Amino acid sequence: MKSLSVFFKDVGSAVRNPKVLIPVIAILFIPILYSGIYLAAYWDPYGHVDEMPVAVVNLDKGAELEGKTLHVGSDLVDELKKNADFKWDFVSANEAKEGMANDKYYMQITIPENFSSQATTLLDDKPEPADLIYEPNGNYSFVGAQIGKTAIKDLKAKVSAKVTESYAETLLDKFSEVSDGLAEAGDGAGELNTGAGKLDDGAVKLKDNLEKLASGTLELQDGLSPLSDGVNALHTGATKLESGTSNLVSGLQQLQAAATSQLQSGADQLKDGSAKLETGLRSSVDGAGKLQAGLQSSEQGSAKLSEGLQNAVQGSGTLATGLQSAVDGSSKVADGAQGVADGLKQLAASNPELAASEDVQKLLAASAAVAEGSKQLHESEQKLAQGADQLHQGNQQLAAGASELHGGQAQLLTGANQLVDGQQQLLAGAGQLSQGGAKLSDGLKQFSGKLGEAASGGTLLADGAKQLGSGTTALQTGVGKLSGGVSSLTDGSKQLGDGAGKLADGLSELKDGSNELATKLNDAAQKTSEVKKSDDVVNMFAEPVNTSENTTENVSNYGTGLTPFFLSIGLFVGSLISTIVLKMRETSVPGATGWNRFVSRTLVFGFVSIIQSVIVASFMLYGLGLETHSVPLFYLFTIFTGLTFMFIVQALVTWLDLPGRYVVILLLVFQLAASAGTFPVELIPSWLQAFSPWLPMTHSIMGFKAVVSSGNFDVMWHQVGILAIYAGVSVVLTLAFFLWNGKRRKKEVEAAKSGQVVTA
């Protein structure tokens, strides 16, 4: 009780002394003066940014986008006029420059001349983002410049959404064009499929006709064999005929020469000669018969050759006609395929997002391959049609030559028949000559004249036989060439048949592929047609992401967020100032013991701290309107924090006196830097981070955040426990000083009574 009496006497002494009472009352409001007034001044600074003047300079000249006039700069100015984020001042470039130089504006926003034109370069090869130039006036106000930088990000988002909205409208319009283009491409692919079907049918017919041509050439090749044999036999007979007629002419000439001078002798020999003549004529008749048979065989072979070549002419004509139809069809196919490929390429060029699709890339590659294949097919069929046309013309020439050959052989056969008849007549005459030798003398003169005629006729016969031999030689050569040409024709027709088979297979695949292409294009047209342009869709394109703030962890304003930091500082500074006004070691009661002085001083500082805490907490709650999760716990934690700081300061100053206050100031400086009151502790230097957990203000700030902002009272009680350790250690240190100092004073008193000097 004596300890409390010392405390009450000290309080009474202070109350009665105005010089002490007034400073004590003043220190009770130190936390308000330090933290309350600062927080009151900046309680909600972001709520008044509409008073910050910002210059806006619009130099944008506008642009054209897909036939639409785009004025992004003017749209931005209109948007700024609607909101009150800042005090917008729309001025010229010179006025803005002058205002920035005279610290009239905290920031300048410049919309350049090419702002709209740059915003239209999205579909260009090298798009250029629109530049919005902002210039914070950091020399005038650093914090104002930082606020401007934060606001410019929101401004950028609004401008981007506006520009994206224009892009979205254009893009959705393009979707309609894409849908129509795909539908047209689908129709073209359908026509391509129809043409491919007709071309496929033509290829099948071409294949069948080529098979007929190959079969006909084989028959023609078979028919050439007897023709070759007949020509060879004809050549042999013609050679014998030439030799016989030469002998006949020679004999007739000799006979004619001897007819006048050796007429009698010839008459004598006439019988023998006529017999020999009869024998020779019989041989000639036999040779002429063989010649006649050979010519008949040759004539039959040439007839078959002519018939086969006529069939070849018809087949090659059908082939040329079919190939020409195929060329026309493949030309349409190539044009259609190239049109599809070009259309898809233009579609992809006008729509980069569609071009980036893997399915579209495959479709582009397939259409290009179809176009190139169709082109090559068309060129190959053109060459094939030209070859078929040349083949048809060659067959026509062969047919004409074969017809002429057949006519010549018919004439030869007629001449041979006449020759046989003439030889038979000669043979009959020779018989009559043999029998009518007696009549020779009478008709010798007549015979002599006739003999000259016979010699002349024999000469003509010999010339004809020679020409016949030459003709049969040429005929033999021509038949050989014809046989080789027919063999080549047979091989070529087989190759054409194989190629036509492959062509039919390829065209079947083309038909299936074009059908699938038409189906896919129609499906794509249907899908793209489902994309409709509406205000909601355009807005979705422009702003595909909305942000929704979860306010359960939200801090209402700037002052609330800084309250834990500045309230802790105010309580700590109030504790420090209290040590300047209040006595640290002495009391108003002389001779008080160390324990009594400890109790009195601790209670005095404790009550001052409690009153400071209650005053500043009440000011925060009812003066500034601070909202907390629990008012009683806020009062309790404020009082406990103030007591902890007061006991720490009391211990340091009690032990060290004036140097102790310097240590307290150093502790305050470290706490200002490392207690994470303004910036997160992770943002300060690593060597300061190491101090943070050991500083009492770190734990007071965490406790205030828990009771003011988060409502996590477990965290608050945990921080109370840590602060209690600081407070308990500080109280023990203060008690140790007073007990040690009391014993020292007692020794000094006893020594003074005994006349001894006591050293500290």
URGI-V114518 format. One record per backbone hydrogen bond with DSSP energy under -0.5 kcal/mol. NH is the residue of the N-H (numbers start at 0). CO is the residue of the C=O. E is the energy in kcal/mol with one decimal. If there is no record, write none. Layout:
BEGIN
nh=NH co=CO e=E
nh=NH co=CO e=E
END
This chain:
BEGIN
nh=4 co=0 e=-2.1
nh=5 co=1 e=-1.9
nh=6 co=2 e=-1.6
nh=7 co=3 e=-2.8
nh=8 co=4 e=-2.2
nh=9 co=5 e=-2.1
nh=10 co=6 e=-2.2
nh=11 co=7 e=-2.8
nh=12 co=8 e=-2.5
nh=13 co=9 e=-1.9
nh=14 co=10 e=-2.4
nh=15 co=11 e=-2.0
nh=16 co=12 e=-0.9
nh=17 co=15 e=-0.7
nh=19 co=16 e=-1.4
nh=20 co=13 e=-0.5
nh=20 co=16 e=-3.0
nh=21 co=17 e=-2.4
nh=23 co=19 e=-1.9
nh=24 co=20 e=-2.9
nh=25 co=21 e=-2.3
nh=26 co=22 e=-2.5
nh=27 co=23 e=-1.1
nh=28 co=24 e=-0.6
nh=28 co=25 e=-1.3
nh=29 co=26 e=-1.1
nh=32 co=28 e=-2.7
nh=33 co=29 e=-2.5
nh=34 co=30 e=-2.8
nh=35 co=30 e=-1.2
nh=36 co=31 e=-2.4
nh=38 co=34 e=-2.6
nh=39 co=35 e=-2.4
nh=40 co=36 e=-2.1
nh=41 co=37 e=-2.0
nh=42 co=39 e=-0.7
nh=44 co=41 e=-0.6
nh=46 co=43 e=-1.1
nh=47 co=44 e=-1.7
nh=48 co=45 e=-0.8
nh=50 co=47 e=-2.0
nh=51 co=48 e=-1.8
nh=52 co=50 e=-0.6
nh=53 co=86 e=-2.3
nh=54 co=106 e=-2.3
nh=55 co=88 e=-2.6
nh=56 co=108 e=-3.1
nh=57 co=55 e=-0.5
nh=58 co=56 e=-0.7
nh=58 co=110 e=-2.9
nh=60 co=112 e=-2.0
nh=62 co=69 e=-2.2
nh=64 co=67 e=-3.0
nh=67 co=64 e=-1.5
nh=69 co=62 e=-3.7
nh=70 co=68 e=-0.5
nh=74 co=70 e=-2.3
nh=75 co=71 e=-2.4
nh=76 co=72 e=-2.2
nh=77 co=73 e=-2.4
nh=78 co=74 e=-2.1
nh=79 co=75 e=-2.4
nh=80 co=76 e=-2.0
nh=81 co=77 e=-1.0
nh=81 co=78 e=-0.5
nh=82 co=78 e=-1.2
nh=86 co=48 e=-0.5
nh=86 co=51 e=-2.5
nh=87 co=85 e=-1.4
nh=88 co=53 e=-2.6
nh=90 co=55 e=-1.8
nh=90 co=88 e=-0.9
nh=95 co=91 e=-2.3
nh=96 co=92 e=-2.3
nh=97 co=93 e=-2.4
nh=98 co=94 e=-2.4
nh=99 co=95 e=-2.4
nh=100 co=96 e=-2.0
nh=101 co=97 e=-1.8
nh=102 co=99 e=-1.2
nh=103 co=98 e=-3.5
nh=104 co=98 e=-0.8
nh=105 co=52 e=-2.4
nh=106 co=52 e=-0.6
nh=107 co=134 e=-1.6
nh=108 co=54 e=-3.1
nh=109 co=107 e=-0.5
nh=109 co=132 e=-3.9
nh=110 co=56 e=-3.3
nh=111 co=109 e=-0.7
nh=111 co=130 e=-0.7
nh=114 co=111 e=-1.3
nh=117 co=113 e=-2.7
nh=118 co=114 e=-1.2
nh=119 co=115 e=-0.6
nh=119 co=116 e=-0.9
nh=120 co=117 e=-1.3
nh=123 co=120 e=-1.2
nh=126 co=123 e=-0.6
nh=128 co=126 e=-0.5
nh=131 co=129 e=-0.5
nh=132 co=109 e=-1.9
nh=132 co=130 e=-0.6
nh=134 co=107 e=-3.1
nh=136 co=105 e=-3.0
nh=137 co=135 e=-1.5
nh=139 co=136 e=-0.9
nh=140 co=136 e=-1.9
nh=144 co=140 e=-2.0
nh=145 co=141 e=-2.1
nh=146 co=142 e=-2.6
nh=147 co=143 e=-2.1
nh=148 co=144 e=-2.2
nh=149 co=145 e=-2.0
nh=150 co=146 e=-2.3
nh=151 co=147 e=-2.2
nh=152 co=148 e=-0.9
nh=152 co=149 e=-0.5
nh=153 co=149 e=-1.0
nh=154 co=150 e=-2.1
nh=155 co=151 e=-2.6
nh=156 co=152 e=-2.1
nh=157 co=153 e=-2.0
nh=158 co=154 e=-2.5
nh=159 co=155 e=-2.8
nh=160 co=156 e=-2.2
nh=161 co=157 e=-2.0
nh=162 co=158 e=-2.7
nh=163 co=159 e=-3.0
nh=164 co=160 e=-1.9
nh=165 co=161 e=-1.5
nh=166 co=162 e=-2.4
nh=167 co=163 e=-3.0
nh=168 co=164 e=-2.3
nh=169 co=165 e=-2.2
nh=170 co=166 e=-3.1
nh=171 co=167 e=-2.9
nh=172 co=168 e=-2.0
nh=173 co=169 e=-2.1
nh=174 co=170 e=-1.6
nh=175 co=171 e=-1.2
nh=176 co=172 e=-1.6
nh=177 co=173 e=-3.3
nh=178 co=174 e=-2.7
nh=179 co=175 e=-2.4
nh=180 co=176 e=-2.9
nh=181 co=177 e=-2.9
nh=182 co=178 e=-2.4
nh=183 co=179 e=-2.7
nh=184 co=180 e=-2.7
nh=185 co=181 e=-2.7
nh=186 co=182 e=-2.5
nh=187 co=183 e=-2.9
nh=188 co=184 e=-2.8
nh=189 co=185 e=-2.2
nh=190 co=186 e=-2.7
nh=191 co=187 e=-2.7
nh=192 co=188 e=-2.4
nh=193 co=189 e=-2.6
nh=194 co=190 e=-3.1
nh=195 co=191 e=-2.7
nh=196 co=192 e=-2.2
nh=197 co=193 e=-2.5
nh=198 co=194 e=-2.9
nh=199 co=195 e=-2.4
nh=200 co=196 e=-2.5
nh=201 co=197 e=-2.8
nh=202 co=198 e=-2.4
nh=203 co=199 e=-2.2
nh=204 co=200 e=-2.5
nh=205 co=201 e=-2.9
nh=206 co=202 e=-2.6
nh=207 co=203 e=-2.5
nh=208 co=204 e=-3.0
nh=209 co=205 e=-2.7
nh=210 co=206 e=-2.1
nh=211 co=207 e=-2.2
nh=212 co=208 e=-2.8
nh=213 co=209 e=-2.7
nh=214 co=210 e=-2.4
nh=215 co=211 e=-3.1
nh=216 co=212 e=-2.7
nh=217 co=213 e=-1.8
nh=218 co=214 e=-2.2
nh=219 co=215 e=-2.9
nh=220 co=216 e=-2.5
nh=221 co=217 e=-2.3
nh=222 co=218 e=-2.5
nh=223 co=219 e=-1.3
nh=224 co=220 e=-0.6
nh=224 co=221 e=-0.9
nh=225 co=221 e=-0.6
nh=226 co=222 e=-1.1
nh=227 co=223 e=-2.6
nh=228 co=224 e=-2.1
nh=229 co=225 e=-3.0
nh=230 co=226 e=-2.5
nh=231 co=227 e=-2.2
nh=232 co=228 e=-2.5
nh=233 co=229 e=-2.8
nh=234 co=230 e=-2.5
nh=235 co=231 e=-2.2
nh=236 co=232 e=-2.8
nh=237 co=233 e=-2.7
nh=238 co=234 e=-2.1
nh=239 co=235 e=-2.2
nh=240 co=236 e=-2.8
nh=241 co=237 e=-2.5
nh=242 co=238 e=-2.2
nh=243 co=239 e=-2.9
nh=244 co=240 e=-2.9
nh=245 co=241 e=-1.8
nh=246 co=242 e=-2.2
nh=247 co=243 e=-2.6
nh=248 co=244 e=-2.9
nh=249 co=245 e=-2.5
nh=250 co=246 e=-2.8
nh=251 co=247 e=-2.9
nh=252 co=248 e=-2.6
nh=253 co=249 e=-2.4
nh=254 co=250 e=-2.8
nh=255 co=251 e=-2.8
nh=256 co=252 e=-2.3
nh=257 co=253 e=-2.5
nh=258 co=254 e=-0.9
nh=259 co=255 e=-0.5
nh=260 co=256 e=-0.7
nh=261 co=257 e=-1.9
nh=265 co=261 e=-4.2
nh=266 co=262 e=-2.4
nh=267 co=263 e=-2.5
nh=268 co=264 e=-2.5
nh=269 co=265 e=-0.9
nh=270 co=266 e=-0.7
nh=270 co=267 e=-0.5
nh=271 co=267 e=-0.5
nh=272 co=268 e=-3.7
nh=273 co=269 e=-3.5
nh=274 co=270 e=-1.8
nh=275 co=271 e=-3.0
nh=276 co=272 e=-4.0
nh=277 co=273 e=-2.7
nh=278 co=274 e=-2.7
nh=279 co=275 e=-3.8
nh=280 co=276 e=-3.4
nh=281 co=277 e=-2.4
nh=282 co=278 e=-2.6
nh=283 co=279 e=-3.1
nh=284 co=280 e=-3.6
nh=285 co=281 e=-2.7
nh=286 co=282 e=-3.0
nh=287 co=283 e=-3.3
nh=288 co=284 e=-2.3
nh=289 co=285 e=-2.6
nh=290 co=286 e=-3.0
nh=291 co=287 e=-2.9
nh=292 co=288 e=-2.7
nh=293 co=289 e=-3.0
nh=294 co=290 e=-2.8
nh=295 co=291 e=-2.2
nh=296 co=292 e=-2.7
nh=297 co=293 e=-3.0
nh=298 co=294 e=-2.9
nh=299 co=295 e=-2.5
nh=300 co=296 e=-2.8
nh=301 co=297 e=-2.8
nh=302 co=298 e=-1.8
nh=303 co=299 e=-2.4
nh=304 co=300 e=-2.8
nh=305 co=301 e=-2.7
nh=306 co=302 e=-2.7
nh=307 co=303 e=-3.3
nh=308 co=304 e=-2.8
nh=309 co=305 e=-2.1
nh=310 co=306 e=-2.2
nh=311 co=307 e=-2.5
nh=312 co=308 e=-2.8
nh=313 co=309 e=-2.5
nh=314 co=310 e=-3.0
nh=315 co=311 e=-3.2
nh=316 co=312 e=-2.3
nh=317 co=313 e=-2.6
nh=318 co=314 e=-2.7
nh=319 co=315 e=-2.9
nh=320 co=316 e=-2.5
nh=321 co=317 e=-2.9
nh=322 co=318 e=-3.0
nh=323 co=319 e=-2.1
nh=324 co=320 e=-2.2
nh=325 co=321 e=-2.5
nh=326 co=322 e=-2.7
nh=327 co=323 e=-2.4
nh=328 co=324 e=-2.7
nh=329 co=325 e=-3.3
nh=330 co=326 e=-2.1
nh=331 co=327 e=-2.0
nh=332 co=328 e=-2.7
nh=333 co=329 e=-3.2
nh=334 co=330 e=-2.7
nh=335 co=331 e=-3.1
nh=336 co=332 e=-3.3
nh=337 co=333 e=-2.6
nh=338 co=334 e=-2.4
nh=339 co=335 e=-2.5
nh=340 co=336 e=-2.6
nh=341 co=337 e=-3.0
nh=342 co=338 e=-2.8
nh=343 co=339 e=-2.7
nh=344 co=340 e=-2.3
nh=345 co=341 e=-2.7
nh=346 co=342 e=-2.5
nh=347 co=343 e=-2.7
nh=348 co=344 e=-2.5
nh=349 co=345 e=-2.1
nh=350 co=346 e=-0.7
nh=350 co=347 e=-0.5
nh=354 co=350 e=-2.5
nh=355 co=351 e=-1.9
nh=356 co=352 e=-0.5
nh=356 co=353 e=-1.0
nh=360 co=356 e=-2.1
nh=361 co=357 e=-2.3
nh=362 co=358 e=-2.4
nh=363 co=359 e=-2.7
nh=364 co=360 e=-2.5
nh=365 co=361 e=-2.9
nh=366 co=362 e=-2.7
nh=367 co=363 e=-2.4
nh=368 co=364 e=-2.4
nh=369 co=365 e=-2.8
nh=370 co=366 e=-2.6
nh=371 co=367 e=-2.6
nh=372 co=368 e=-2.9
nh=373 co=369 e=-2.9
nh=374 co=370 e=-2.1
nh=375 co=371 e=-2.6
nh=376 co=372 e=-2.7
nh=377 co=373 e=-2.4
nh=378 co=374 e=-2.5
nh=379 co=375 e=-2.8
nh=380 co=376 e=-2.7
nh=381 co=377 e=-2.0
nh=382 co=378 e=-2.3
nh=383 co=379 e=-2.7
nh=384 co=380 e=-2.9
nh=385 co=381 e=-2.5
nh=386 co=382 e=-2.6
nh=387 co=383 e=-2.6
nh=388 co=384 e=-2.4
nh=389 co=385 e=-2.6
nh=390 co=386 e=-2.7
nh=391 co=387 e=-2.5
nh=392 co=388 e=-2.5
nh=393 co=389 e=-2.8
nh=394 co=390 e=-2.8
nh=395 co=391 e=-2.3
nh=396 co=392 e=-2.5
nh=397 co=393 e=-3.1
nh=398 co=394 e=-3.1
nh=399 co=395 e=-2.6
nh=400 co=396 e=-3.0
nh=401 co=397 e=-3.2
nh=402 co=398 e=-2.5
nh=403 co=399 e=-2.7
nh=404 co=400 e=-3.0
nh=405 co=401 e=-2.9
nh=406 co=402 e=-2.6
nh=407 co=403 e=-2.9
nh=408 co=404 e=-3.0
nh=409 co=405 e=-2.1
nh=410 co=406 e=-2.3
nh=411 co=407 e=-3.0
nh=412 co=408 e=-3.0
nh=413 co=409 e=-2.4
nh=414 co=410 e=-3.0
nh=415 co=411 e=-3.2
nh=416 co=412 e=-2.6
nh=417 co=413 e=-2.7
nh=418 co=414 e=-3.0
nh=419 co=415 e=-3.0
nh=420 co=416 e=-2.8
nh=421 co=417 e=-3.1
nh=422 co=418 e=-3.2
nh=423 co=419 e=-2.9
nh=424 co=420 e=-2.4
nh=425 co=421 e=-3.0
nh=426 co=422 e=-3.4
nh=427 co=423 e=-2.8
nh=428 co=424 e=-3.1
nh=429 co=425 e=-3.5
nh=430 co=426 e=-2.0
nh=431 co=427 e=-2.6
nh=432 co=428 e=-3.7
nh=433 co=429 e=-2.7
nh=434 co=430 e=-2.5
nh=435 co=431 e=-3.7
nh=436 co=433 e=-0.6
nh=438 co=435 e=-0.9
nh=439 co=436 e=-1.6
nh=440 co=436 e=-0.6
nh=442 co=438 e=-2.1
nh=443 co=440 e=-1.0
nh=446 co=442 e=-3.4
nh=447 co=443 e=-3.0
nh=448 co=444 e=-2.1
nh=449 co=445 e=-2.6
nh=450 co=446 e=-3.1
nh=451 co=447 e=-1.6
nh=452 co=448 e=-1.8
nh=453 co=449 e=-3.1
nh=454 co=450 e=-3.0
nh=455 co=451 e=-2.9
nh=456 co=452 e=-3.4
nh=457 co=453 e=-3.5
nh=458 co=454 e=-2.5
nh=459 co=455 e=-2.5
nh=460 co=456 e=-3.1
nh=461 co=457 e=-3.1
nh=462 co=458 e=-2.7
nh=463 co=459 e=-2.9
nh=464 co=460 e=-2.8
nh=465 co=461 e=-2.5
nh=466 co=462 e=-2.7
nh=467 co=463 e=-2.8
nh=468 co=464 e=-2.3
nh=469 co=465 e=-2.4
nh=470 co=466 e=-3.1
nh=471 co=467 e=-2.8
nh=472 co=468 e=-2.2
nh=473 co=469 e=-2.7
nh=474 co=470 e=-3.0
nh=475 co=471 e=-2.8
nh=476 co=472 e=-2.4
nh=477 co=473 e=-2.9
nh=478 co=474 e=-2.7
nh=479 co=475 e=-2.0
nh=480 co=476 e=-2.5
nh=481 co=477 e=-3.0
nh=482 co=478 e=-2.6
nh=483 co=479 e=-2.3
nh=484 co=480 e=-3.1
nh=485 co=481 e=-2.7
nh=486 co=482 e=-2.0
nh=487 co=483 e=-2.5
nh=488 co=484 e=-2.8
nh=489 co=485 e=-2.5
nh=490 co=486 e=-2.6
nh=491 co=487 e=-3.1
nh=492 co=488 e=-2.6
nh=493 co=489 e=-2.0
nh=494 co=490 e=-2.5
nh=495 co=491 e=-2.9
nh=496 co=492 e=-2.3
nh=497 co=493 e=-2.6
nh=498 co=494 e=-3.0
nh=499 co=495 e=-2.7
nh=500 co=496 e=-1.9
nh=501 co=497 e=-2.3
nh=502 co=498 e=-2.8
nh=503 co=499 e=-2.4
nh=504 co=500 e=-2.3
nh=505 co=501 e=-3.0
nh=506 co=502 e=-2.7
nh=507 co=503 e=-1.9
nh=508 co=504 e=-2.2
nh=509 co=505 e=-2.6
nh=510 co=506 e=-2.4
nh=511 co=507 e=-2.4
nh=512 co=508 e=-3.2
nh=513 co=509 e=-2.9
nh=514 co=510 e=-1.9
nh=515 co=511 e=-2.4
nh=516 co=512 e=-2.8
nh=517 co=513 e=-2.5
nh=518 co=514 e=-2.2
nh=519 co=515 e=-2.9
nh=520 co=516 e=-2.7
nh=521 co=517 e=-2.2
nh=522 co=518 e=-2.4
nh=523 co=519 e=-2.9
nh=524 co=520 e=-2.6
nh=525 co=521 e=-2.3
nh=526 co=522 e=-2.6
nh=527 co=523 e=-2.9
nh=528 co=524 e=-1.8
nh=529 co=525 e=-0.8
nh=529 co=526 e=-0.8
nh=530 co=527 e=-1.1
nh=531 co=529 e=-0.7
nh=533 co=531 e=-0.6
nh=537 co=533 e=-2.8
nh=538 co=534 e=-2.6
nh=539 co=535 e=-2.0
nh=540 co=536 e=-2.3
nh=541 co=537 e=-2.5
nh=542 co=538 e=-3.0
nh=543 co=540 e=-0.5
nh=550 co=548 e=-0.9
nh=552 co=549 e=-0.9
nh=553 co=550 e=-1.3
nh=555 co=553 e=-0.5
nh=558 co=42 e=-3.7
nh=560 co=556 e=-1.7
nh=561 co=557 e=-1.6
nh=562 co=558 e=-1.1
nh=563 co=559 e=-0.5
nh=565 co=561 e=-2.6
nh=566 co=562 e=-2.7
nh=567 co=563 e=-1.4
nh=568 co=564 e=-2.2
nh=569 co=565 e=-2.7
nh=570 co=566 e=-2.2
nh=571 co=567 e=-2.2
nh=572 co=568 e=-3.1
nh=573 co=569 e=-2.5
nh=574 co=570 e=-1.9
nh=575 co=571 e=-2.1
nh=576 co=572 e=-2.8
nh=577 co=573 e=-1.7
nh=578 co=574 e=-1.1
nh=578 co=575 e=-0.6
nh=579 co=576 e=-1.2
nh=580 co=576 e=-1.4
nh=581 co=577 e=-2.8
nh=589 co=587 e=-0.6
nh=591 co=588 e=-1.2
nh=596 co=592 e=-2.5
nh=597 co=593 e=-2.3
nh=598 co=594 e=-2.7
nh=599 co=595 e=-2.6
nh=600 co=596 e=-3.0
nh=601 co=597 e=-2.7
nh=602 co=598 e=-2.5
nh=603 co=599 e=-2.4
nh=604 co=600 e=-2.7
nh=605 co=601 e=-2.5
nh=606 co=602 e=-3.1
nh=607 co=603 e=-2.5
nh=608 co=604 e=-2.4
nh=609 co=605 e=-2.4
nh=610 co=606 e=-2.7
nh=611 co=607 e=-2.7
nh=612 co=608 e=-2.7
nh=613 co=609 e=-2.8
nh=614 co=610 e=-2.6
nh=615 co=611 e=-2.7
nh=616 co=612 e=-2.5
nh=617 co=613 e=-2.4
nh=618 co=614 e=-2.4
nh=619 co=615 e=-2.3
nh=620 co=616 e=-2.4
nh=621 co=617 e=-3.1
nh=622 co=617 e=-0.8
nh=622 co=618 e=-1.5
nh=623 co=618 e=-1.9
nh=625 co=619 e=-2.8
nh=628 co=706 e=-2.3
nh=629 co=706 e=-0.6
nh=633 co=629 e=-1.8
nh=634 co=630 e=-2.5
nh=635 co=631 e=-2.7
nh=636 co=632 e=-3.0
nh=637 co=633 e=-2.3
nh=638 co=634 e=-2.5
nh=639 co=635 e=-2.4
nh=640 co=636 e=-2.5
nh=641 co=637 e=-2.7
nh=642 co=638 e=-2.5
nh=643 co=639 e=-2.2
nh=644 co=640 e=-2.7
nh=645 co=641 e=-2.6
nh=646 co=642 e=-2.8
nh=647 co=643 e=-2.2
nh=648 co=644 e=-2.7
nh=649 co=645 e=-2.8
nh=650 co=646 e=-2.2
nh=651 co=647 e=-2.2
nh=652 co=648 e=-2.7
nh=653 co=649 e=-2.6
nh=654 co=650 e=-2.0
nh=655 co=651 e=-2.7
nh=656 co=652 e=-2.8
nh=658 co=655 e=-1.0
nh=660 co=656 e=-1.3
nh=660 co=657 e=-0.7
nh=661 co=657 e=-1.5
nh=662 co=658 e=-2.3
nh=663 co=659 e=-2.4
nh=664 co=660 e=-2.3
nh=665 co=661 e=-2.3
nh=666 co=662 e=-2.6
nh=667 co=663 e=-2.4
nh=668 co=664 e=-2.5
nh=669 co=665 e=-2.5
nh=670 co=666 e=-2.2
nh=671 co=667 e=-2.4
nh=672 co=668 e=-1.6
nh=673 co=669 e=-2.6
nh=674 co=670 e=-1.4
nh=682 co=679 e=-2.0
nh=683 co=680 e=-1.1
nh=687 co=684 e=-0.7
nh=688 co=684 e=-1.8
nh=689 co=685 e=-1.2
nh=690 co=687 e=-1.1
nh=691 co=687 e=-1.1
nh=692 co=688 e=-0.6
nh=693 co=690 e=-1.6
nh=694 co=690 e=-0.5
nh=694 co=691 e=-1.5
nh=697 co=694 e=-0.9
nh=698 co=694 e=-0.9
nh=699 co=695 e=-1.8
nh=700 co=696 e=-2.5
nh=701 co=697 e=-1.7
nh=702 co=698 e=-2.1
nh=703 co=699 e=-2.6
nh=704 co=700 e=-2.4
nh=705 co=701 e=-1.7
nh=706 co=702 e=-2.1
nh=707 co=703 e=-2.7
nh=708 co=704 e=-2.0
nh=709 co=704 e=-2.1
nh=710 co=705 e=-2.7
nh=712 co=710 e=-1.5
nh=714 co=711 e=-0.6
nh=715 co=711 e=-1.3
nh=716 co=712 e=-2.7
nh=717 co=713 e=-2.0
nh=718 co=714 e=-2.3
nh=719 co=715 e=-2.1
nh=720 co=716 e=-2.0
nh=721 co=717 e=-1.7
nh=722 co=718 e=-2.8
nh=723 co=719 e=-2.2
nh=724 co=720 e=-1.2
nh=725 co=721 e=-1.7
nh=726 co=722 e=-2.9
nh=727 co=723 e=-3.0
nh=728 co=724 e=-2.7
nh=729 co=725 e=-2.3
nh=730 co=726 e=-2.6
nh=731 co=727 e=-2.3
nh=732 co=728 e=-2.4
nh=733 co=729 e=-2.4
nh=734 co=730 e=-2.8
nh=735 co=731 e=-2.6
nh=736 co=732 e=-2.0
nh=737 co=733 e=-2.3
nh=738 co=734 e=-2.7
nh=739 co=735 e=-2.5
nh=740 co=736 e=-3.3
nh=741 co=737 e=-2.4
nh=742 co=738 e=-2.0
nh=743 co=739 e=-1.8
nh=744 co=740 e=-2.3
nh=745 co=741 e=-2.3
nh=746 co=742 e=-2.2
nh=747 co=743 e=-2.0
nh=748 co=744 e=-2.4
nh=749 co=745 e=-2.5
nh=750 co=746 e=-2.6
nh=751 co=747 e=-2.2
nh=752 co=748 e=-2.1
nh=753 co=749 e=-1.6
nh=754 co=750 e=-0.6
nh=755 co=750 e=-3.1
nh=757 co=755 e=-0.5
END
